[in-house]
Amino acid sequence: MDTIFQHRTIRKYKSDPISDEILEKILSAASRASTTGNMQVYSIIVTRNEELKKQLWEAHFKQNMVLEAPVLLTFCADFNRFNKWCRLRKAEPGYDNFLSFFTAAIDALLAAQNAALEAEYHGLGICYLGTTTYMAKRIIEILQIPKGVVPVTTLVIGYPNENPPLTDRLPLRAIVHNETYNDFSEEEINQIYYDKENMPFYQELVKLNNTETLAQIFTEKRYTKKDNIAFSKALLDVLYQQGFMNNE
């Protein structure tokens, strides 16, 4: 599908509404994603209400696209529904552990990607919000999410109000391993990242951030060890709160 190769991350949106018909197609496409054991242990929370969007805007680090876009889709790892069905059918579920959360999170992310592709097919733009896992506790409060459910990603969806260039990607040899994993030599790492590091955009970014290398922007500015540990602890607390840390 050519749409895949034209994917752009859209951060500016028109306020034009998405029709119920198109939204239903997007949600139906999500429901056709691959899923572990055909259990579909995920849920999608559709948010169009302006007051709720304002609260979610706060939770998502005040990214304005959350307010601009007409629809937010919050994808959740969800064993709540499946557990209730099991108990109603005289089957005692054992899905209160980390593996079950991970299984459900995979299901949710597969569904999200299907939704993204269908949205783009209809001329809509999308952006994934990584802040969903950072702020899972607050999002749970805003969206009244019960135990057994954890938000794992959010899709902002709407008609684009910008046309950014395609995002660069590493060459396939950086991500594809034939037959077994082929670890990288220093020379191979240098070759793989050469083009990226020498793009004018990234060279300017290094200057603006006053760092010596592009890698330092990631480790010292964007995704620091301090922040990673803090958000990791917060997410583990959420998993405990939501009933996914029984690993006895």
C-alpha positions in Angstrom: 0.0 0.0 0.0 1.6 3.3 -1.1 0.1 5.1 1.9 2.7 3.4 4.1 5.6 5.0 2.2 4.0 8.4 2.5 3.6 8.4 6.2 4.3 11.8 7.9 4.0 12.7 11.5 1.5 15.5 11.7 1.6 18.0 14.6 -0.7 20.7 13.2 -4.3 20.1 12.4 -7.4 21.7 11.0 -10.5 21.8 13.2 -12.6 20.0 10.5 -14.6 17.2 12.1 -14.1 13.5 11.1 -17.3 12.0 9.9 -18.8 9.1 11.9 -18.5 6.9 8.9 -14.8 7.4 8.5 -14.2 7.1 12.2 -16.1 3.8 12.2 -13.9 2.5 9.4 -10.8 3.5 11.3 -12.0 1.7 14.4 -13.1 -1.3 12.4 -9.6 -1.5 10.8 -8.1 -1.4 14.3 -10.3 -4.4 15.3 -8.9 -6.5 12.4 -5.4 -6.3 13.7 -3.6 -9.5 14.7 -4.1 -10.4 18.3 -2.8 -13.0 20.8 -5.2 -16.0 20.9 -7.9 -13.9 19.2 -8.6 -12.5 22.7 -8.5 -8.8 21.7 -7.3 -7.8 25.1 -7.2 -4.1 24.3 -9.7 -1.2 24.3 -9.8 2.1 22.4 -11.2 5.2 24.1 -12.4 7.8 21.6 -12.3 11.3 22.9 -13.9 14.3 21.1 -15.3 16.2 24.1 -13.5 19.5 24.4 -13.3 19.5 28.2 -11.8 16.1 28.3 -9.4 17.0 25.5 -8.2 20.0 27.6 -7.5 17.7 30.5 -5.6 15.3 28.2 -3.7 18.2 26.7 -2.4 19.0 30.2 -1.4 15.3 30.6 0.3 15.1 27.3 2.7 17.9 28.1 0.5 20.6 26.6 1.1 19.6 23.0 -1.3 21.8 21.1 -2.2 19.2 18.5 -4.2 17.4 21.2 -6.5 20.5 21.3 -6.4 21.1 17.5 -7.3 17.6 16.2 -10.9 16.6 16.4 -10.3 13.0 17.7 -8.0 11.4 20.1 -7.8 7.6 20.3 -6.3 6.2 23.5 -5.3 2.5 23.1 -5.2 0.5 26.3 -4.0 -2.9 27.3 -7.2 -4.3 28.7 -7.8 -7.6 30.5 -10.8 -6.1 32.5 -13.3 -7.2 29.9 -11.8 -10.6 29.3 -11.4 -11.4 33.0 -15.1 -10.6 33.6 -16.1 -12.9 30.7 -14.0 -15.7 32.1 -15.5 -15.4 35.6 -19.0 -15.3 34.2 -18.2 -18.6 32.4 -16.8 -20.4 35.4 -13.2 -19.9 34.3 -10.7 -18.3 36.8 -8.4 -15.9 34.9 -4.7 -15.8 35.8 -3.8 -12.6 34.0 -2.7 -10.3 36.8 1.0 -10.5 35.9 3.5 -8.6 33.8 3.4 -11.0 30.9 -0.3 -10.5 30.5 0.2 -6.7 30.5 2.9 -7.1 27.8 0.6 -9.3 25.8 -2.2 -6.8 25.9 0.1 -3.9 25.2 1.2 -5.7 22.0 -2.4 -6.2 21.0 -3.2 -2.5 21.6 -0.2 -1.3 19.6 -1.0 -3.6 16.6 -4.6 -2.2 16.7 -3.2 1.3 16.8 -1.0 0.8 13.7 -4.0 -0.5 11.8 -6.0 2.5 12.8 -3.2 4.8 11.7 -2.9 3.2 8.3 -6.7 3.4 7.8 -6.8 7.1 8.9 -4.0 8.0 6.4 -5.9 6.1 3.7 -8.8 8.6 4.2 -6.5 11.6 3.9 -6.1 12.1 7.6 -2.9 12.8 9.5 -1.8 11.1 12.7 0.7 11.4 15.5 1.6 8.9 18.2 1.9 10.3 21.7 4.7 8.7 23.7 3.6 10.7 26.7 0.8 8.2 27.2 3.0 5.8 29.2 4.8 8.7 30.9 1.5 10.1 32.2 -0.5 6.8 32.5 -1.6 7.5 36.0 -3.2 10.9 35.2 -4.8 9.6 32.0 -6.4 6.7 34.0 -7.9 9.4 36.2 -9.2 11.6 33.3 -10.7 8.7 31.3 -12.0 6.8 34.4 -10.1 3.7 33.5 -10.8 0.7 35.8 -8.4 -1.9 37.2 -7.0 -4.3 34.7 -6.6 -1.6 32.0 -3.5 0.5 31.2 -3.2 3.2 28.5 -0.2 2.4 26.3 -0.4 4.9 23.3 -2.5 7.7 21.9 -3.2 8.6 18.3 -4.0 12.2 17.5 -6.2 12.1 14.3 -7.4 14.9 12.1 -7.0 16.7 8.7 -3.4 18.0 8.3 -2.7 21.7 8.5 0.9 21.2 7.4 2.8 19.0 4.9 6.1 18.2 6.5 8.8 16.3 4.6 9.1 12.5 5.0 11.1 11.7 8.1 14.5 10.1 7.5 15.0 6.5 8.2 18.1 4.4 8.8 19.0 2.0 5.9 17.5 -1.5 6.1 20.8 -3.0 7.0 20.5 -1.2 10.4 17.3 -3.1 11.3 17.2 -6.3 9.2 19.2 -9.3 10.3 19.4 -12.4 8.0 18.8 -15.8 9.7 20.3 -14.8 13.1 21.2 -11.5 14.8 24.4 -10.1 13.4 25.9 -7.7 15.9 27.4 -4.5 14.7 31.1 -3.6 14.5 32.3 -0.1 15.2 32.8 0.4 11.5 29.2 -0.7 10.7 27.8 1.6 13.3 29.7 4.5 11.7 28.4 3.6 8.3 24.8 3.1 9.4 24.6 6.6 11.0 26.8 8.5 8.6 24.0 9.9 6.4 21.8 10.8 9.4 24.6 12.6 11.2 25.6 14.5 8.1 22.2 15.8 7.2 22.1 19.6 7.5 19.0 19.4 9.7 20.7 17.3 12.4 24.0 19.2 12.1 22.0 22.4 12.9 20.3 20.6 15.7 23.6 19.7 17.3 24.7 23.4 17.2 21.4 24.6 18.6 21.6 22.1 21.5 25.3 22.9 22.1 26.3 19.3 22.0 29.3 17.6 20.4 27.3 14.8 18.7 23.7 13.9 17.7 23.7 11.0 20.1 24.2 13.4 23.0 20.9 15.1 22.1 19.1 11.9 22.9 21.1 11.0 26.0 21.5 14.5 27.5 18.5 16.4 26.3 15.6 14.3 25.1 15.6 10.9 26.9 17.9 11.3 29.8 18.7 8.5 32.3 17.1 10.5 35.1 13.8 10.9 33.3 13.8 7.3 32.1 14.2 6.0 35.6 11.5 8.4 37.0 8.9 7.5 34.3 9.8 3.8 34.5 9.1 3.8 38.3 5.8 5.7 37.7 4.7 3.1 35.1 5.6 0.2 37.3 3.5 1.8 40.0 0.6 2.1 37.6 1.0 -1.6 36.6 0.8 -2.5 40.3 -2.2 -0.2 40.9 -4.0 -1.7 37.8 -3.3 -5.3 38.9 -0.5 -6.5 36.6 2.3 -7.1 39.1 1.4 -10.4 40.7 4.5 -12.3 39.7 4.7 -14.8 42.6 
